Amino acid sequence: MKSRRRRRYYYAMMGVCLGLFVLAWGAVRFVSVPAAVGMCVVAMVIPPAAAVFANRRDPEDDWWDDPRWEDPKWDDPGHDRDRPDHEPRQ
């Protein structure tokens, strides 16, 4: 899933969360306080789920295959971390 689509899903989930809070305490509490509290509990679970969903790794992403992670001199002082040893210097 592309970054733009993940962002849309995240904002949609957060919009639903906000809508649940507003609807619960703006209208539903006059009919049923337990239902309003239940809506708020559901809304309380949405932000962490949205954050996990928005930050998950995609199979198309290649950020974990960075060749710099296998660089044997990574921690040596003065070593250029942006150019690993196995890449030719330009």
Contacts in CASP RR format, 6 or more apart in sequence:
PFRMAT RR
TARGET T0000
AUTHOR 0000-0000-0000
METHOD contacts of the structure
MODEL  1
MKSRRRRRYYYAMMGVCLGLFVLAWGAVRFVSVPAAVGMCVVAMVIPPAA
AVFANRRDPEDDWWDDPRWEDPKWDDPGHDRDRPDHEPRQ
1 58 0 8 1.000
2 58 0 8 1.000
2 60 0 8 1.000
6 53 0 8 1.000
6 54 0 8 1.000
6 56 0 8 1.000
7 54 0 8 1.000
9 50 0 8 1.000
9 53 0 8 1.000
9 54 0 8 1.000
10 50 0 8 1.000
10 51 0 8 1.000
10 53 0 8 1.000
10 54 0 8 1.000
13 46 0 8 1.000
13 47 0 8 1.000
13 49 0 8 1.000
13 50 0 8 1.000
13 53 0 8 1.000
14 46 0 8 1.000
14 47 0 8 1.000
14 50 0 8 1.000
16 43 0 8 1.000
16 46 0 8 1.000
17 43 0 8 1.000
17 46 0 8 1.000
17 47 0 8 1.000
17 50 0 8 1.000
18 43 0 8 1.000
19 43 0 8 1.000
20 39 0 8 1.000
20 40 0 8 1.000
20 42 0 8 1.000
20 43 0 8 1.000
20 46 0 8 1.000
21 39 0 8 1.000
21 40 0 8 1.000
21 43 0 8 1.000
23 39 0 8 1.000
24 35 0 8 1.000
24 36 0 8 1.000
24 37 0 8 1.000
24 38 0 8 1.000
24 39 0 8 1.000
24 40 0 8 1.000
24 43 0 8 1.000
25 36 0 8 1.000
25 40 0 8 1.000
28 35 0 8 1.000
28 36 0 8 1.000
28 39 0 8 1.000
29 36 0 8 1.000
57 63 0 8 1.000
57 64 0 8 1.000
67 84 0 8 1.000
67 86 0 8 1.000
67 87 0 8 1.000
68 74 0 8 1.000
68 81 0 8 1.000
68 82 0 8 1.000
68 84 0 8 1.000
70 84 0 8 1.000
70 86 0 8 1.000
71 79 0 8 1.000
71 81 0 8 1.000
71 84 0 8 1.000
71 85 0 8 1.000
71 86 0 8 1.000
72 85 0 8 1.000
73 79 0 8 1.000
73 85 0 8 1.000
74 81 0 8 1.000
83 89 0 8 1.000
END
